[in-house]
């Protein structure tokens, strides 16, 4: 009887607690249930405004989707110049192929070396180790099961076996490490002093290629839009609209053009977040880190078009940052350089540069310094304002 009274008392206490909690939260529930203020209705654009926006090829949709909108349009497709026609890629060369399970065919000395390590060192070792472990498992299952060997062995040590399973992995690792370290050391050797320099800057979400040795001009590279789909980059044409276009989602409006058959110094950085330059058929991958310049040598053995992608997750449009390198013979590369305003051939003065007239040194004035370290700035510099 007494236990029943206790249960009823506890039940009443729980109901009272629940009622108090409901009363305490009632004002907040009323606030949450109140209707939200109506959002302002956007003004309807005039027909004239719609007509003017039509040639922008989806600029509004692109901007709403979070893509960078360049009101002046990306760098003009240099194919418009009569002095340069982009190279038509060879199907299956410098690009991924359907059903491919191995490494892409390599077109650089480092790539051929790395491909050899993969095919002649790593794959045979993997196959031998796998078969050896499988053989040992079969032997253990057949010879040392309870039916075939009812009395278990009490052997605790076997010096020969212990030495073998210690030395054999060491020898395997040494065999892998020697060519691998050699390849790494060769890849990061400094470029020759007179090697052509190309600076690559990763942006969200396009690439900028700068040519400091060729007049310091820059080329912006945007992925081409896909036919029948919403535009990805405003002002850029669709892939397949020109005869030289390569695979969809890999082709761009402006390629990175370099000379074939000579070492190229690539300096890689980023303007916003970490990106990564990766071109599988050239055995090239290097991170682009904001505030830092990473340097590596690129050598392309033969002219061609080679495709890659950003290999570091850099934002929602990471998949729309392809890299296209077009390697040309030196003469054709020089012709491509001269199609750009201010373009110069490896440090020479551009043909269209206007030379300043020589002025005589006034009497009594000091002659200009011949040593650059002795030159005086033409105008005083001012310190940046403090934060």
Backbone torsions as a table, in degrees:
resi	resn	phi	psi	omega
1	UNK	NA	-44.5	-179.2
2	UNK	-65.4	-36.0	179.5
3	UNK	-66.6	-36.3	177.4
4	UNK	-63.7	-40.8	177.3
5	UNK	-62.1	-38.1	179.5
6	UNK	-64.5	-41.2	179.4
7	UNK	-63.7	-43.4	179.7
8	UNK	-64.9	-39.3	178.9
9	UNK	-64.7	-40.8	178.5
10	UNK	-65.6	-37.6	179.2
11	UNK	-64.3	-41.5	178.1
12	UNK	-64.0	-38.0	179.9
13	UNK	-65.6	-39.0	179.6
14	UNK	-66.0	-41.9	179.7
15	UNK	-64.8	-38.3	178.9
16	UNK	-65.3	-39.1	178.5
17	UNK	-65.1	-41.9	178.5
18	UNK	-63.2	-39.8	179.3
19	UNK	-65.0	-39.9	179.4
20	UNK	-66.2	-38.0	178.0
21	UNK	-65.3	-40.4	179.7
22	UNK	-64.3	-41.7	178.9
23	UNK	-65.6	-34.5	-178.7
24	UNK	-70.7	-34.1	-177.4
25	UNK	-90.9	-2.5	-177.5
26	UNK	-61.3	-42.9	178.6
27	UNK	-61.1	-39.1	-179.0
28	UNK	-68.3	-36.3	177.3
29	UNK	-65.2	-37.5	178.7
30	UNK	-65.7	-38.3	178.8
31	UNK	-65.9	-42.2	-178.9
32	UNK	-66.5	-31.6	-178.9
33	UNK	-80.5	-11.3	-179.4
34	UNK	-64.6	139.9	-179.5
35	UNK	-66.3	139.1	178.8
36	UNK	-72.4	148.9	178.3
37	UNK	-61.3	142.4	-178.0
38	UNK	-65.1	135.5	178.3
39	UNK	-72.7	144.2	179.0
40	UNK	-62.8	138.7	179.6
41	UNK	-80.9	123.8	-179.1
42	UNK	-65.0	145.5	179.9
43	UNK	-69.3	144.2	179.2
44	UNK	-82.6	126.6	-177.9
45	UNK	-68.3	149.0	178.5
46	UNK	-71.4	153.3	179.2
47	UNK	-56.8	-34.0	-179.4
48	UNK	-64.0	-39.6	179.3
49	UNK	-65.3	-40.0	178.7
50	UNK	-63.3	-39.1	-179.3
51	UNK	-66.1	-36.1	-179.3
52	UNK	-72.6	-26.9	-178.8
53	UNK	-83.7	-14.9	-175.8
54	UNK	-59.4	-43.3	-178.4
55	UNK	-67.3	-8.7	-177.0
56	UNK	-74.5	-5.3	174.3
57	UNK	55.7	54.3	173.9
58	UNK	82.2	26.5	-177.9
59	UNK	-61.3	-39.6	-179.1
60	UNK	-65.0	-44.7	179.3
61	UNK	-64.3	-37.5	178.6
62	UNK	-64.9	-43.9	-179.1
63	UNK	-66.5	-40.4	178.8
64	UNK	-65.8	-27.9	179.7
65	UNK	-80.3	-3.3	177.3
66	UNK	95.1	8.6	178.1
67	UNK	-83.2	151.6	176.3
68	UNK	-66.2	132.6	-179.3
69	UNK	-110.2	114.5	177.6
70	UNK	-99.2	107.2	-174.9
71	UNK	-63.7	-25.7	177.4
72	UNK	-85.6	-2.6	-177.8
73	UNK	84.3	150.0	175.3
74	UNK	-61.0	171.3	179.9
75	UNK	-49.9	131.2	-177.2
76	UNK	-56.9	139.3	179.0
77	UNK	-59.3	114.8	-174.6
78	UNK	-68.3	-6.4	175.9
79	UNK	-65.6	-14.6	178.3
80	UNK	-68.6	-15.5	179.4
81	UNK	-80.6	135.8	-179.5
82	UNK	-71.5	-17.3	-176.8
83	UNK	-83.9	-6.7	-176.1
84	UNK	-145.2	127.7	173.1
85	UNK	-121.8	122.0	-178.6
86	UNK	-56.5	148.5	-179.1
87	UNK	-75.5	138.5	175.9
88	UNK	-80.0	124.8	-178.1
89	UNK	-68.6	153.4	175.1
90	UNK	-89.3	125.0	-178.8
91	UNK	-56.2	131.2	177.9
92	UNK	83.7	-3.9	-179.5
93	UNK	-110.7	123.9	179.6
94	UNK	73.2	18.2	-176.9
95	UNK	-151.5	159.6	176.0
96	UNK	-68.9	153.3	-179.9
97	UNK	-125.8	154.5	178.6
98	UNK	-64.2	132.8	177.6
99	UNK	76.9	8.0	-179.8
100	UNK	-70.2	130.5	180.0
101	UNK	-119.4	-7.8	-179.5
102	UNK	-112.6	-171.8	176.7
103	UNK	-70.1	150.1	174.2
104	UNK	-67.2	153.7	175.7
105	UNK	-60.5	135.2	-172.2
106	UNK	-96.7	145.4	-178.9
107	UNK	-129.5	28.9	174.6
108	UNK	-140.5	153.0	179.7
109	UNK	-58.0	-41.1	178.8
110	UNK	-64.9	-38.7	179.0
111	UNK	-64.6	-40.3	178.5
112	UNK	-66.3	-37.5	177.4
113	UNK	-66.0	-46.6	178.7
114	UNK	-63.5	-37.8	177.8
115	UNK	-64.2	-39.4	177.9
116	UNK	-64.0	-42.5	177.7
117	UNK	-59.9	-41.8	-179.3
118	UNK	-64.8	-47.5	-173.1
119	UNK	-81.4	-36.9	-172.6
120	UNK	-99.1	-17.7	-177.7
121	UNK	-114.4	-59.0	-172.2
122	UNK	-69.7	-51.2	-175.8
123	UNK	-62.6	-44.7	176.1
124	UNK	-61.1	-41.0	179.1
125	UNK	-63.7	-42.8	179.2
126	UNK	-61.8	-42.5	-179.7
127	UNK	-64.9	-43.8	-178.7
128	UNK	-64.6	-45.3	-179.2
129	UNK	-63.6	-41.9	-179.8
130	UNK	-62.9	-45.8	179.7
131	UNK	-66.0	-37.5	179.2
132	UNK	-64.5	-45.2	179.3
133	UNK	-64.4	-40.2	177.6
134	UNK	-62.3	-42.6	178.5
135	UNK	-61.5	-44.4	178.9
136	UNK	-62.4	-39.6	178.1
137	UNK	-63.4	-42.1	178.9
138	UNK	-63.4	-42.9	178.8
139	UNK	-61.0	-43.5	-179.9
140	UNK	-63.4	-42.6	-178.3
141	UNK	-65.6	-39.8	-175.0
142	UNK	-79.5	-45.3	-170.6
143	UNK	-90.9	-24.7	-171.2
144	UNK	-120.3	30.4	172.6
145	UNK	-84.6	172.4	-174.0
146	UNK	-67.1	-33.9	-177.9
147	UNK	-71.4	-45.2	-177.2
148	UNK	-79.9	-22.9	-175.4
149	UNK	-140.2	75.8	-174.4
150	UNK	-65.7	-26.8	179.4
151	UNK	-102.9	113.1	-176.8
152	UNK	-69.8	146.4	178.4
153	UNK	-72.2	143.8	178.6
154	UNK	-107.3	19.7	179.7
155	UNK	-67.6	128.8	-178.6
156	UNK	-105.9	-23.5	-178.4
157	UNK	-142.0	145.7	171.9
158	UNK	-145.0	103.6	-172.4
159	UNK	-59.7	-41.9	-178.4
160	UNK	-63.0	-45.9	179.4
161	UNK	-62.9	-42.8	-177.5
162	UNK	-64.2	-39.2	177.5
163	UNK	-66.7	-40.7	-178.3
164	UNK	-64.9	-47.6	-175.8
165	UNK	-78.4	-3.0	170.6
166	UNK	-94.7	-44.8	-176.8
167	UNK	-76.7	-36.0	-176.6
168	UNK	-61.2	-48.3	176.0
169	UNK	-61.2	-34.6	178.1
170	UNK	-63.3	-44.0	179.3
171	UNK	-65.0	-37.4	177.7
172	UNK	-63.8	-45.2	-179.7
173	UNK	-64.6	-38.0	177.5
174	UNK	-64.5	-41.8	178.4
175	UNK	-62.7	-31.0	176.3
176	UNK	-80.2	-38.2	-172.5
177	UNK	-70.4	-37.1	-174.2
178	UNK	-60.5	-55.7	178.8
179	UNK	-69.0	-30.7	-179.5
180	UNK	-66.7	-46.4	179.1
181	UNK	-65.7	-36.7	177.3
182	UNK	-62.2	-41.8	178.3
183	UNK	-64.9	-43.7	179.2
184	UNK	-61.7	-43.8	-179.2
185	UNK	-63.0	-40.3	180.0
186	UNK	-68.6	-35.7	-178.0
187	UNK	-65.8	-31.0	-174.0
188	UNK	-106.1	20.0	170.4
189	UNK	-68.7	142.0	179.5
190	UNK	-61.1	149.4	178.0
191	UNK	-71.4	154.4	174.2
192	UNK	-55.9	154.1	-174.6
193	UNK	-58.3	-36.6	-176.3
194	UNK	-98.5	16.5	179.8
195	UNK	-68.3	145.6	176.7
196	UNK	-65.0	135.8	-179.8
197	UNK	-107.1	131.5	173.5
198	UNK	-127.5	128.3	179.3
199	UNK	-103.2	129.3	-179.3
200	UNK	-112.1	126.6	179.0
201	UNK	-120.7	124.6	176.6
202	UNK	-87.6	133.4	178.2
203	UNK	-128.5	160.3	172.8
204	UNK	-88.1	104.1	0.8
205	UNK	-134.4	80.2	176.1
206	UNK	-158.8	171.9	-179.6
207	UNK	-113.6	148.2	173.7
208	UNK	-120.5	126.7	179.4
209	UNK	-111.1	121.2	-178.2
210	UNK	-111.9	144.3	-177.8
211	UNK	-122.8	81.1	-176.9
212	UNK	-64.4	-25.2	179.9
213	UNK	-86.6	-4.5	-174.5
214	UNK	-124.9	39.8	178.2
215	UNK	96.4	2.6	175.5
216	UNK	62.9	28.2	174.8
217	UNK	-81.3	162.3	-178.5
218	UNK	-126.1	153.0	177.9
219	UNK	-130.7	124.4	174.3
220	UNK	-92.0	139.1	-174.7
221	UNK	-123.8	114.5	179.6
222	UNK	-114.8	145.6	175.4
223	UNK	-67.7	140.6	177.9
224	UNK	-71.9	148.9	178.8
225	UNK	-70.8	156.8	-177.7
226	UNK	-96.5	133.1	-179.1
227	UNK	-60.6	136.1	177.3
228	UNK	77.4	4.1	179.3
229	UNK	-121.7	165.0	179.7
230	UNK	-60.0	140.2	-179.6
231	UNK	-59.4	141.5	177.4
232	UNK	-95.8	-41.7	179.1
233	UNK	-126.8	122.0	-177.4
234	UNK	-66.0	139.4	176.6
235	UNK	81.9	1.2	-179.0
236	UNK	-102.9	141.5	-178.4
237	UNK	-73.6	174.0	179.4
238	UNK	-90.2	148.6	178.1
239	UNK	-67.2	141.3	-177.7
240	UNK	93.4	-5.4	179.7
241	UNK	-80.8	-10.8	175.5
242	UNK	-125.5	153.0	-174.5
243	UNK	-66.9	-23.8	-175.3
244	UNK	-93.0	5.3	-177.8
245	UNK	-69.3	142.8	177.1
246	UNK	-96.2	-152.1	-175.4
247	UNK	-65.5	148.9	174.6
248	UNK	-63.0	147.5	-177.8
249	UNK	67.5	3.9	174.0
250	UNK	-123.2	-20.8	-176.7
251	UNK	-86.5	149.9	-176.6
252	UNK	-129.0	169.8	178.6
253	UNK	-76.8	-37.5	-179.8
254	UNK	-130.5	119.5	-179.8
255	UNK	-84.8	162.6	170.4
256	UNK	-85.4	110.5	-176.0
257	UNK	-97.3	130.2	-179.6
258	UNK	-139.6	160.2	175.2
259	UNK	-79.3	144.2	177.3
260	UNK	-90.8	153.8	173.8
261	UNK	80.4	18.2	177.5
262	UNK	-149.9	151.8	-179.7
263	UNK	-69.6	141.0	-178.9
264	UNK	-125.5	129.8	177.4
265	UNK	-87.4	113.2	178.0
266	UNK	-102.0	124.7	176.1
267	UNK	-111.2	121.0	-170.2
268	UNK	-117.1	130.9	176.8
269	UNK	-149.4	-176.9	-179.7
270	UNK	-141.2	155.3	-177.6
271	UNK	-99.5	-15.2	-172.7
272	UNK	-138.7	-67.9	179.9
273	UNK	-124.5	179.9	-179.6
274	UNK	-75.3	125.4	170.8
275	UNK	-116.2	-178.0	178.0
276	UNK	-154.2	129.1	178.9
277	UNK	-88.8	119.7	-179.8
278	UNK	-136.5	121.0	177.1
279	UNK	-127.8	100.0	-171.8
280	UNK	-60.1	-39.3	-175.1
281	UNK	-73.8	-9.2	177.1
282	UNK	-110.5	6.7	179.9
283	UNK	53.9	47.6	-175.1
284	UNK	-128.6	127.9	172.6
285	UNK	-154.5	125.6	-177.3
286	UNK	-150.9	132.2	-178.3
287	UNK	-72.9	144.5	174.9
288	UNK	-108.5	107.2	-172.8
289	UNK	-111.9	128.8	178.5
290	UNK	-58.2	135.8	178.5
291	UNK	78.2	7.5	-178.0
292	UNK	-140.2	143.2	176.0
293	UNK	-112.7	116.9	174.2
294	UNK	-98.7	137.4	-172.7
295	UNK	-123.5	142.0	179.2
296	UNK	-156.2	156.7	-179.0
297	UNK	-97.4	135.6	175.6
298	UNK	-118.5	130.9	177.2
299	UNK	-132.4	117.3	-179.8
300	UNK	-106.9	122.1	-170.8
301	UNK	-72.3	-34.2	-175.0
302	UNK	-141.3	152.5	177.8
303	UNK	-60.0	147.0	179.8
304	UNK	167.3	-178.9	178.7
305	UNK	-117.2	126.8	-172.8
306	UNK	-126.7	130.6	-171.3
307	UNK	-110.3	143.3	175.1
308	UNK	-149.5	-173.3	-179.0
309	UNK	-146.5	161.9	171.1
310	UNK	-63.5	128.6	-173.8
311	UNK	-109.1	20.3	177.1
312	UNK	-134.5	127.0	-178.5
313	UNK	-60.5	114.9	-170.1
314	UNK	-123.4	10.4	179.6
315	UNK	139.4	-174.5	-172.6
316	UNK	-67.5	-24.6	179.9
317	UNK	-105.8	28.8	179.6
318	UNK	-57.1	-35.8	-176.6
319	UNK	-71.6	-9.2	-176.0
320	UNK	-106.2	34.4	179.1
321	UNK	-123.8	61.5	177.7
322	UNK	-71.4	159.1	178.1
323	UNK	-122.5	126.9	178.7
324	UNK	-125.8	119.2	178.2
325	UNK	-109.1	123.8	177.7
326	UNK	-109.8	113.7	180.0
327	UNK	-96.2	125.0	-177.5
328	UNK	-120.5	156.1	168.0
329	UNK	-57.6	152.4	-172.8
330	UNK	-54.4	-41.6	-178.5
331	UNK	-63.3	-42.1	179.6
332	UNK	-71.0	-34.1	175.5
333	UNK	-63.0	-43.7	178.3
334	UNK	-60.5	-39.7	177.8
335	UNK	-64.2	-38.3	177.6
336	UNK	-64.9	-40.1	179.4
337	UNK	-59.5	-41.8	-176.3
338	UNK	-73.4	-8.3	174.3
339	UNK	-76.9	-11.4	-179.2
340	UNK	-98.1	146.7	179.6
341	UNK	-63.7	124.6	-179.2
342	UNK	80.7	6.3	-179.4
343	UNK	-64.8	138.7	-179.8
344	UNK	-134.6	156.1	-178.6
345	UNK	-90.2	98.3	174.0
346	UNK	46.7	60.2	174.0
347	UNK	91.4	-11.1	176.7
348	UNK	-74.2	160.9	179.2
349	UNK	-69.8	137.9	177.9
350	UNK	-63.2	148.9	-176.0
351	UNK	-64.5	-29.3	-177.4
352	UNK	-97.4	12.6	178.8
353	UNK	-75.9	142.2	179.2
354	UNK	-95.6	120.7	-177.7
355	UNK	-81.9	131.6	-179.1
356	UNK	-70.4	139.5	179.7
357	UNK	-66.1	144.4	-179.9
358	UNK	-75.3	139.1	179.4
359	UNK	-116.6	141.5	-179.4
360	UNK	-74.5	145.4	178.6
361	UNK	-77.3	124.1	180.0
362	UNK	-59.2	151.0	179.9
363	UNK	-61.9	134.5	178.6
364	UNK	86.3	-10.4	-179.6
365	UNK	-85.7	150.4	-179.9
366	UNK	-73.1	142.1	178.3
367	UNK	-68.9	150.3	179.6
368	UNK	-63.0	146.8	-177.6
369	UNK	-68.8	137.0	177.6
370	UNK	-89.6	-23.8	177.0
371	UNK	-88.9	123.1	-177.2
372	UNK	-57.8	-28.5	-179.6
373	UNK	-72.4	-16.3	180.0
374	UNK	-96.0	-6.3	-177.1
375	UNK	-69.6	146.9	-179.7
376	UNK	-102.1	135.4	178.9
377	UNK	-57.5	144.2	-178.7
378	UNK	-68.7	-31.7	-178.4
379	UNK	-133.6	146.8	179.4
380	UNK	-67.3	145.4	178.0
381	UNK	-97.5	150.7	180.0
382	UNK	-116.4	143.3	-180.0
383	UNK	-72.7	148.8	178.1
384	UNK	-69.1	147.2	-179.7
385	UNK	-63.0	146.1	-179.8
386	UNK	-69.7	151.2	-177.8
387	UNK	-69.1	NA	NA
